[in-house]
């Protein structure tokens, strides 16, 4: 199956095109404002470079958040629009799972994104031939999430949220992985769709919504 994968939940977006067991092309999108102005041109460029057209695609794999509300919404809207227009299958996996899948760590992995207001988005995974969710995506203070792990020294930590809290995590005994593992890569999304297709398959793309974990700031109010 020929699939397009994309994630724009963090300041560095990722796009990839893959066929079963093979990544044909991938690209990171470094932008200052939003990803909307660069994602579609990059998809077109990659398809052309692979000698393909959008009509050749059979499925779309999207990072379903959490992360930047605007970023998550951009990828979700693009994925839903493409699937609706072309009758493609839609798969969605947590953007935190995409981080964990790309780390290469054989210990439990706590993936974290900066959620602002002194909080992080976090989820726990174990990655091997497949992926196991150890705790579902949540938002909370970094120190509380690390404490709740019980034995943080047995965990690897990745993502820009872990980077921001590196001193605290290290003082608790945890290992913060290198920054090149912090981006939720589209390559990892392609892998997730291969090893766990049923876990990511979206039955009704038209009604699907990403996992924001918490409301955007405008809806949370001053105490949210």
Secondary structure by P-SEA (a helix, b strand, c coil): ccbbbbbccccbbbbbccccccccbbbbbbbcccccccaaaaaaaaaaaaccccccccbbbbccccccaaaaaaaaaaaaaaaaacbbbbbbccaaaaaaaacccccbbbbbccccccbbbbcccccccccccccccccccaaaaaaaccccccbbbbcaaaaaaaaaaaaabbbbcccccccccaaaaaaaaaaccccccccccccccccccccccccccccc
